[in-house]
Amino acid sequence: MKILVIGSGAREHAIVWKISKSDKVSNIYCAPGNGGIRDLAECVDIKPENIEGLLNFVKEKDIDMTVVGPEVPLVKGIVDRFEEEDLKIFGPNKACSLLEGSKIYAKNFMEKYSIPTAKYETYSDFNSALKGLEDFNYPLVIKADGLAAGKGVLICDKKEDAVLGLENMMKNKKFGESGSNIVIEEFLDGIELSLLCFVSNNKIIPMESAKDYKKAFDGDEGLNTGGMGCFSPNIIFKREILEEIKRDVINNIENGLNSEGLNYNGVLFIGFMITENGPKVLEFNVRMGDPETEVVLPRLESDIIDIFTKTLDEELTSDDLKWSDKKSMCVILASGGYPEKYEKGKTIAGLDNVDDDIIVFHAGTKYEDGDIVTNGGRVMAVTTLGENLDDVRKKVYDNIEKINYDKKFYRTDIGKVKIKNRE
């Protein structure tokens, strides 16, 4: 089979890496790819938003299946366009992708189908939102309605922060039109849990769990990022929580999809906060999470092409997913200044020096004049597997010291976990 993967991040590198292990695959292409993906696939200079360009490439190369990594082309309707041409493509259609494309749509969906989530209100003008702050205690959360590359969520500890956040979103257009409409919601306290799921004809089949670290700095301080590290499985994810999630969340999502007349095929990411009152949904993503993908796919023992195919054929079952019992962890190496201003073009050294059992998934890198250089805020995900989290953690951090570039930046507390007891 010939496979095209769309995207350029560490998530797409992990997907390409996993696809490369299938004996069913003869050629892998990636559009546009990055400096690490080029070792496994032929990189093609087409942007993920260029749907017609991608469509023409697939026809020209007679691609058997396209796998969509990022959310933007999904929200723009790439799946619908490909299906019009009878081309096989892995990912949800435009209608289903609204679950990520609009925070307001997602929150209304959760409320309509009794999916536990934070109390919220939605606003379309600044003055109403400003007045609405009075209905919430601090800390509170402000979310841009549209896509904002994982950065459109603000946690505000006091009114001054909330007012500034609203001004930046709604008046100063920090996130463009994505912040024209916003959600204000109560802050949920607890432990975050990320659950990636395959969805085949609205049937949700969970993958292994993960724990993401969103904040830029150690101790969960600083601004939200696209994710600074992750490990799997999440040690809070006990059987009783899974049963609770299946009963109160997954069944209700399936009911909602069916009731709305949707046909969901692809991946659904469910972000949870495990509170003392049970699991509550923070957000939906309609694609694999990043950096969750970098720790979940290395634990997948099944052939991912079989999974993609059965998902699209609406035949996938939980028996098709086989998992390693090993623990996995990744730490994101970022550019100094991320998630705000940072420089690109820094030469990366030491990649050849890492241990054989370390996987380096490239994110913001490119190949330039014989060197791998930085090309984004999140640069790479240093990943490995092992028998226990402590050993895995030590190995990752030991190998991070072997990789160097100017203004290298990373959190030092990935894999440290504090568990709160639920009464």
C-alpha positions in Angstrom: 0.0 0.0 0.0 0.9 3.6 -0.6 0.1 5.8 2.4 0.1 9.6 2.7 0.3 11.2 6.2 -0.7 14.8 6.5 1.1 17.0 9.0 4.6 18.1 10.2 4.8 17.5 13.9 5.9 14.9 16.4 2.4 13.3 16.3 2.8 12.8 12.5 6.4 11.5 13.0 5.0 8.9 15.5 2.2 7.9 13.1 4.7 7.6 10.2 7.1 5.6 12.5 4.2 3.2 13.4 3.1 2.9 9.8 6.6 2.0 8.7 6.5 -1.1 10.9 3.6 -2.6 8.8 4.6 -5.1 6.2 1.5 -4.0 4.2 3.1 -0.7 3.3 5.4 -0.1 0.3 5.7 3.7 0.2 5.0 6.4 2.8 4.7 10.1 1.9 4.2 12.9 4.3 3.0 16.4 3.6 4.9 18.5 4.5 6.8 16.4 7.0 9.9 17.5 9.0 13.6 16.9 9.5 13.0 13.6 11.2 10.2 12.2 9.1 12.4 12.4 6.0 14.2 9.4 7.3 11.1 7.2 7.0 9.0 8.9 4.3 9.2 11.0 1.2 8.3 14.5 2.3 6.1 16.5 0.0 6.0 20.3 0.1 2.2 20.7 0.4 0.6 22.4 3.4 -2.1 20.6 5.3 -4.6 23.3 4.6 -4.1 22.9 0.8 -6.9 20.4 0.3 -7.0 20.5 -3.5 -3.2 20.2 -3.7 -3.3 17.2 -1.5 -6.1 15.7 -3.5 -4.2 16.1 -6.7 -1.1 14.5 -5.2 -3.1 11.5 -4.0 -4.5 11.0 -7.5 -1.1 11.5 -9.2 0.6 9.0 -6.9 -2.3 6.6 -6.7 -2.3 6.7 -2.9 -4.2 3.9 -1.2 -5.0 5.7 2.1 -4.5 9.2 3.5 -4.1 9.7 7.3 -4.8 13.2 8.6 -2.7 14.3 11.6 -3.7 17.9 12.4 -7.1 19.4 13.2 -7.2 22.3 10.7 -7.8 20.2 7.5 -10.3 18.1 9.3 -12.3 21.1 10.4 -12.0 22.5 6.9 -13.6 19.4 5.5 -10.8 17.4 3.8 -12.5 14.1 4.6 -15.7 15.2 2.8 -13.7 16.4 -0.2 -11.7 13.2 -0.5 -14.8 11.0 -0.1 -16.5 13.0 -3.0 -13.7 11.5 -5.1 -14.0 8.0 -3.6 -10.6 8.3 -2.0 -9.9 6.5 1.3 -9.0 8.9 4.1 -8.7 8.3 7.8 -10.3 11.0 10.0 -13.8 12.4 10.9 -15.8 14.5 8.4 -16.5 18.2 8.7 -19.7 17.8 10.7 -18.0 15.5 13.3 -15.0 17.8 13.5 -17.0 20.6 14.9 -16.5 18.8 18.3 -13.0 20.4 18.1 -13.6 23.2 15.7 -16.0 25.0 18.1 -15.7 24.9 21.9 -19.3 26.3 22.0 -20.7 23.4 19.9 -18.8 20.9 22.0 -20.0 22.3 25.3 -23.6 22.4 24.0 -23.2 18.8 22.8 -22.1 17.8 26.3 -24.9 19.5 28.0 -27.5 18.1 25.6 -26.4 14.5 26.0 -25.6 14.6 29.8 -21.9 14.3 29.4 -20.3 15.6 32.7 -18.4 18.8 32.2 -17.7 22.2 33.9 -20.5 24.7 34.4 -20.2 27.3 31.5 -21.7 30.2 29.6 -21.0 31.4 26.1 -20.5 35.0 24.9 -20.3 36.7 21.5 -19.5 40.3 22.6 -16.9 41.8 25.1 -19.3 43.7 27.4 -21.6 40.6 27.9 -18.5 38.5 28.7 -17.2 41.1 31.1 -20.5 41.1 32.9 -20.6 37.3 32.8 -17.4 37.1 34.9 -19.6 38.0 37.9 -21.3 34.6 37.7 -18.1 32.6 38.3 -15.7 32.2 41.2 -11.9 32.3 40.8 -10.0 30.7 39.4 -12.1 30.5 36.2 -11.4 29.4 32.6 -11.8 31.3 29.4 -11.7 29.5 26.1 -11.6 30.8 22.5 -14.4 29.1 20.5 -12.3 28.3 17.5 -9.0 26.6 16.8 -6.0 28.2 18.5 -3.2 25.6 18.3 -3.8 24.4 21.8 -3.2 27.8 23.3 -6.7 29.3 23.4 -7.4 28.3 27.0 -6.7 30.8 29.9 -6.8 29.9 33.6 -7.4 33.2 35.4 -6.8 33.5 39.2 -8.2 36.9 39.6 -10.5 39.4 37.9 -7.7 41.5 36.4 -6.3 38.4 34.6 -9.8 37.5 33.3 -10.4 41.0 32.0 -7.0 41.1 30.3 -7.7 37.7 28.8 -11.1 38.8 27.4 -9.5 41.9 25.9 -6.8 39.9 24.2 -9.2 37.4 22.8 -12.2 39.5 21.9 -10.8 43.0 21.3 -7.1 42.5 20.3 -7.9 39.3 18.3 -4.9 37.4 19.7 -6.3 34.2 18.2 -7.9 35.9 15.2 -11.5 35.1 14.6 -11.2 32.1 16.9 -11.6 34.4 19.8 -14.6 36.3 18.5 -16.9 34.0 20.5 -15.8 32.6 23.9 -16.7 30.2 26.7 -16.3 31.1 30.3 -16.4 28.0 32.6 -15.7 27.0 36.1 -12.3 25.8 37.0 -12.1 22.0 37.8 -9.6 20.8 40.3 -8.2 17.3 40.1 -5.9 15.2 37.9 -5.9 15.5 34.1 -6.3 12.3 32.1 -6.0 12.0 28.3 -7.9 9.3 26.5 -7.4 8.6 22.9 -10.1 6.5 21.2 -10.6 5.0 17.8 -14.2 5.6 16.6 -15.7 3.3 14.0 -19.3 4.1 12.9 -19.8 6.0 16.2 -18.6 3.1 18.3 -15.9 4.4 20.6 -13.0 2.1 21.5 -10.5 3.5 24.0 -6.8 3.2 23.5 -4.4 3.2 26.5 -4.5 6.2 28.7 -1.9 9.0 29.1 -1.0 12.0 31.3 -0.1 15.2 29.5 1.6 18.3 31.0 0.2 21.5 29.4 1.9 24.3 31.3 5.2 25.7 30.1 7.2 25.4 33.3 7.9 23.0 36.2 5.2 22.7 38.8 2.5 23.4 36.2 3.4 27.1 36.1 3.3 29.5 33.2 1.3 29.7 30.0 -0.6 26.8 28.4 1.3 25.1 25.6 0.6 22.4 23.1 2.1 20.0 25.6 5.5 19.7 27.3 5.6 16.0 28.0 3.6 12.9 28.6 3.6 9.4 30.0 1.5 6.3 29.5 -0.4 4.6 31.1 -1.8 7.2 33.4 -1.4 5.7 36.9 -4.7 7.2 38.0 -6.5 5.2 35.3 -7.9 2.4 37.4 -10.6 0.0 36.3 -13.3 1.7 38.4 -12.5 5.0 36.6 -12.6 3.4 33.2 -16.0 1.9 34.1 -17.3 5.3 35.2 -16.0 6.9 32.0 -17.7 4.2 29.9 -21.0 4.6 31.7 -21.2 8.4 32.1 -19.2 9.6 29.1 -18.5 7.2 26.3 -22.1 5.8 26.2 -23.5 9.3 26.2 -21.1 10.5 23.4 -22.2 7.5 21.3 -25.8 8.3 21.9 -25.2 11.9 21.0 -23.4 11.0 17.7 -26.3 8.7 16.7 -29.0 11.1 17.8 -27.4 14.0 15.8 -27.3 11.8 12.7 -23.5 11.9 12.6 -21.2 9.2 11.2 -17.9 9.4 13.1 -14.9 7.4 11.8 -11.4 8.2 13.0 -9.9 9.2 16.3 -11.6 11.1 19.2 -9.4 12.5 22.0 -11.2 13.1 25.2 -9.5 15.3 27.8 -10.7 14.6 31.4 -10.3 16.1 34.8 -10.7 13.4 37.4 -12.4 15.3 40.2 -13.6 14.2 43.6 -17.1 14.2 42.0 -16.0 11.9 39.2 -14.6 12.3 35.7 -15.5 15.5 33.8 -14.8 16.3 30.2 -12.5 19.3 29.6 -12.4 19.1 25.8 -12.7 17.0 22.6 -10.1 16.8 19.9 -11.0 15.0 16.6 -7.4 13.7 16.0 -4.6 12.1 17.9 -3.3 14.3 20.7 0.2 15.6 20.8 2.3 14.6 22.8 -0.1 11.7 23.8 0.5 10.0 20.4 4.2 9.8 21.1 3.7 7.7 24.2 0.6 5.7 23.2 1.6 4.5 19.7 4.9 3.0 20.9 2.8 0.7 23.2 0.5 -0.4 20.4 1.5 -3.9 19.3 -1.2 -4.3 16.6 -0.6 -3.3 13.0 -1.9 0.2 12.7 -2.8 -0.2 9.0 -5.2 -3.0 10.0 -6.7 -0.7 12.6 -7.1 2.2 10.1 -8.7 -0.1 7.6 -11.1 -1.7 10.0 -12.1 1.7 11.3 -13.0 2.9 7.9 -14.8 -0.3 7.1 -16.7 0.2 10.3 -15.6 -3.2 11.6 -13.2 -2.3 14.4 -13.6 -3.9 17.8 -11.6 -3.7 21.0 -10.1 -7.1 20.3 -8.2 -5.6 17.4 -6.1 -3.5 19.8 -3.2 -5.2 21.5 -1.0 -3.3 23.9 2.4 -3.7 25.6 2.4 -3.6 29.4 5.5 -1.4 29.3 5.5 2.2 30.5 6.4 5.0 28.0 7.3 8.6 28.5 8.3 11.6 26.4 9.7 15.0 27.2 9.3 17.8 24.8 12.4 19.8 23.9 11.3 23.4 23.0 12.7 26.6 21.8 13.6 29.3 24.4 10.7 31.7 24.7 8.0 29.2 23.7 5.0 29.4 23.8 5.5 33.1 23.0 8.3 34.5 20.9 11.2 32.2 20.0 13.9 31.9 17.3 14.2 29.3 14.6 17.1 28.0 12.6 19.2 26.7 15.6 21.5 23.7 14.5 20.7 20.6 16.5 23.6 18.4 17.6 23.9 15.0 19.3 21.0 13.2 17.7 23.4 10.4 16.7 24.5 10.0 20.3 21.3 8.9 21.9 20.8 5.3 23.2 19.4 2.7 20.7 16.2 2.4 22.7 15.4 6.1 22.6 13.0 7.3 19.9 13.3 11.0 19.0 10.1 12.2 17.3 10.7 15.4 15.5 8.2 18.3 15.8 9.5 21.7 14.8 12.6 20.7 12.8 13.7 20.9 9.2 16.6 19.6 7.1 18.8 22.5 5.9 22.2 22.3 4.2 23.0 18.9 5.7 21.9 19.9 9.2 18.8 19.4 11.3 17.7 22.8 12.6 14.9 24.1 14.8 11.8 25.2 13.0 9.1 25.7 15.6 8.3 26.2 19.3 8.2 22.5 20.2 11.2 21.0 18.6 11.2 17.2 19.4 9.8 14.6 21.7 12.4 12.4 23.4 10.7 9.0 24.1 11.4 5.6 25.4 9.7 2.5 26.9 10.6 0.4 30.0 9.3 -1.8 32.8 8.7 1.1 35.2 8.2 4.8 35.1 11.2 5.7 37.2 13.6 3.9 34.9 11.9 5.3 31.8 12.1 8.8 33.3 15.8 8.5 34.1 16.6 7.2 30.7 14.8 10.0 28.9 16.4 12.8 30.9 19.9 11.2 30.6 19.5 11.2 26.8 18.2 14.8 26.7 21.6 15.9 27.9 23.1 14.4 24.7 21.0 16.6 22.4 21.9 20.3 22.2 21.0 23.5 20.4 21.0 27.1 21.4 18.3 28.1 23.9 17.1 24.5 24.4 14.3 24.5 26.9 12.3 21.7 28.6 10.5 20.8 31.8 12.4 18.8 34.3 9.4 17.3 36.2 7.7 15.2 33.6 6.8 11.8 35.1 6.5 13.1 38.7 2.9 12.5 39.8 1.0 13.5 42.9 -2.2 11.5 43.4 -5.1 13.0 45.3 -7.4 10.5 47.0 -11.0 10.4 46.0 -13.4 10.0 48.9 
